[in-house]
Every structure is written in structure tokens, then in C-alpha cells.
Amino acid sequence: MSALKSLFKQTFIYGLATVLPRMMSFILVPLYTDPKVLSTAEYGRVSFIFAYFVLFNVVLAYGMETAFFRFFNKEENPEKVTSTSSISLILSSFTLLGVAFLCRTQISTLINIEVKYLNLVFIILLLDALVIVPFAWLRATAKPMRYAILKILNVAINLGLNVFLLLFLKDLAQDSSLLHSIYKQDFEISYIFISNLIASAITLVLLLPFYAKVQFKFDTVLWKKMMQYAFPVLIAGIAYSVNETFDRILLEKLLPPNIADEQVGMYSACYKLALFMTLFATAFRLGIEPYFFSHSKTENPQKNYARILEYFVAFGSVILLTVVVFADVLKPFIIRSEAYYEAMWIVPFILLANFCLGIYHNLSVWYKITDRTKFGAYISIIGALITLVINYILIPIIGFKGSAIATFAAYAVMMLLSFYFGKKYYPIPYNLKKILLYFCLSTLFSMLYFYQFRENYVIGIGAIIVFLALVFQLEKKELKRIFINK
């Protein structure tokens, strides 16, 4: 039980590193959706560019972060792992982005992003790639507080610059010659990426002491083993980026040009209401990933893995139902213009999709522990194909509703496939009856409420109370063990 307490402690700190920055950055959503700052189409354009960010980040990381965790715990000399992975990422990042800069005109035509934005995007990608190993090292060496502080500082700087450049710079520039030289008319989208660039640059500077400690000795044999492990993770990551962001890209490509950016803007804004589930799932994943590897050789780790998934589903089910019930209360605080509300229909599907993704990450322990990462790639590719096919079929018919359905279908299938193969290659004694009860009941309550009794808070709050009472009744012994017993 002490191991589980350690997990929950680290998950809490990593949760702070995820939740607090995301909550601060959450202010950016009402800022971006304020019609005085960006139009619906401009916000759609920003969301479209950020969709490509996810894909580019995956390519530049090429699974090295996950390989780092695996070999850092596996090799007798962790410093050799740190040095080799650092050199690999430094060389690959400068090479790939150097080529990208030379070919930026062709890339701009291919992906329909203006060169002026691509220049900023490439620099941000380089800066972010150079902090992958330092941040992974902080997690692997159990330094969650420093990890959290740096992550929070990054987003605080980004947030502060966004607010200053988008809200105050124009007025202040009238009274200051220096600020007047900085301010440019109709430059809002560029200001967003400039804010991101400065925040990333400061984060890298603060992490430079890590590189001063690295020996910079490259082990070719180790690197080949790491790349063999990482390659399926890269394929899985690319497929994941398709599942996560290609809905925006396909909406922009498949909808009529005169409405595409506006539809992407509406969809992206309402998608943000799933943030609460994403925060929970991300914080949990950051906590459990090092735990999975470090406890894989302990006696009967499967028992703890099973219990962890049960806790995740219980808490996730509560979050799902609560956010669905209060979605219409939350939306005015997050989305400042009613022009976006047309896409509220997607909220339950996106929440449920991210819930399935969180369960999938918990289930994925089997292929990471057994070095069968190729299965992660296979499963993610299947999910990506489902995403692409359903989007291509449904977007021309029902627009962004089709994208929401595709996202849920992809993650649900990935979750089920991971469970099926995990049962075969690394059996874990999950309490399926309890897990299915929580998942199915919270999904049923959420769908019935949102599509049949929406904004009837007597029914909604009643459903939450009933569900909480059920969870407490079934989990009270375990909760006492974790939070009361030593």
C-alpha cells in the first residue's frame, strides 16, 4: 500500500504541474473567443495550426521519451542513457528543422499554413524538442516539484504575454514610442505564437544546467536498442496525433472554404469543455508511467495495476457525469461568444472519448512492460484509420458532429483492443464488474441527461448524488486504506 501512496503523492504533484498550467491557460480560451480579440474564423485558424503542432512534436520526439524511461530503469548505467538520448534529440532536431526551414515555402503550400506562421512554429518546435530529455529526467529521478515549477512557469509566461500582447499592447502603444514600434495592426495570430516562443525559450534556458551535467558520450549500441524500442512508439504517436487533432485538419479540408475556419473555431472552443477529463487523465498518466516501469519487477505488480485502473475509472466516471451536468453553467465562463455554442452538442462525446483514452493509457502497461511496443503502434494505427474513415464519411453530412463521433469511436476501439491483447500477453486481474458498472452507468446518466433533460438540474444533480453514493459504498474500504491507514 505504501507504493500506492507514493503513486498518489506523485500523481498529485504531477497533477498540479498539469492542472494549474492548464487552468491558467484556460483563461486563453475566453480571451481567444472574445470577438474583440479574434473572430470565430481567426480562432479556427489558430486551432488549425496548433493541430499540426501536435503532429510535428511527435515526429521530433520520435518515441525517445518513452524509450528513455524504459532504459533508464533497465540499464546499469542510467547516465549513459541520458547522454545518448540527449545527443540523439539535439542532432535530429537541428537537422529536421534545418531542412524544414529550407523547404518552408513548399511545406506552406502543402499544409495550407502561411510562411510567416511556419517560421515561428519551427522555432517553437526546436525549443520544445530540446527540453524533452531534461523533463523526462526530472520525472525518472523523482523530482516532481522541480518539474511542476518549470511547467507552471512556462505556461504563466505564455499566458501573461498573450494577455499583454492581445489586450493591452494596442492601448499602451499610443503613449509609448517603444511599445508603438512593437505593436502591429492585425497581428493577433502572430502574437499568440510569439508568446509561445518566448515561454519555450525561457524554459530551455532554465533547463540548461541539466545539459551542463551530461557527459555527452554517445553509445551506438544502446542508441540502436533505444530506437528499436522507440520506433513503434513513434508510429503510435503519429497515429495518436491523427486521432487527437486531425478532426480540425479534416474539417478545414472537407467543409466549404467559406465556413471551414468558423466551424473549426466552434468545434475547438466547445472541445475545451472536455479539459477537465483531459487534465485528470494526463495527470494520472504522468504519475503512473514511471510507476509502471519502476514496479514492474516487484512481487505481483499486476494486483496494483488492476487497482489503479479501478480508481481511475471511478474518479473518471464522476468527472464525466459532473461536467456533462454543469456544461451549460461552465460555458459562458470559458467561451465568451454565443457564436460558438452551436457546437455544444459534441461535449458528451468528447468527454467520453477522452475518458476512453485515459483508460487505454492505463491498460497500455502490458505492452510497455513486456517490450511489445509494436502493439501500441498497431492499436493506434487502427484508431487513426477509424478517425480518418468516419471523419471522411460524416463531416460532409453532419459537420463537426461527425468529428466528435469519430473521436469517441477511435478511442473506444483502442481501449477494447488494448484490453483484449493485454489479457493474452500480460494478464492483469481487473475487477471488470465494478469497472463496467462505473463506466456504463456514468455514460448512461450523462447521455440521458444531456440529450433529454439538459439544464434540468434537479435531475442532473440527483444523478450525480446517486452515482457518488454508489461509488462511496463500493470503495469505502479501499479509500480508508489509502488515506487513513498507514
Buried (B, 14 or more C-beta within 10 A) or exposed (E): EEEBBBBBEBBBBBBBBBBBBBEBBBEBBBBBBBEEBBBBBBBBBBBBBBBBBBBBBBBBBBBBBBBBBBBBBBBEEBEBBBBBBBBBBBEBBEEBBEEBBEEBEEBBEEBEBEEEBBBBBBBBBBBBBBBBBBBBBBBBBEEBEBBBBBBBBBBBBBBBBBBBBBBEBBEBBEEEEEBEEBBEEEBBBBBBBBBBBBBBBBBBEBBEEBBEEBEEEBBEEBBEBBBEBBBBBBBBBBBBBBBBBBBBBBBBBBBEEEBBBBBBBBBBBBBBBBBBBBBBBBBBBBBBBBBBBBBBEEEEBBEBBBBBBBBBBBBBBBBBBBBBBBBBEBBEEBBBBEBBBBBBBBBBBBBBBBBBBBBBBBBBBBBBBEEBBBBBBBBBBBBBBBBBEBBBEBBEEEBBBBBBBBBBBBBBBBBBBBBEBBEEEBEBEBBEEBBEBBBEBBBEBBBEBBEEBBEEBEBBEBBBEEBBEBBEEBBEEBEEBBEEEE
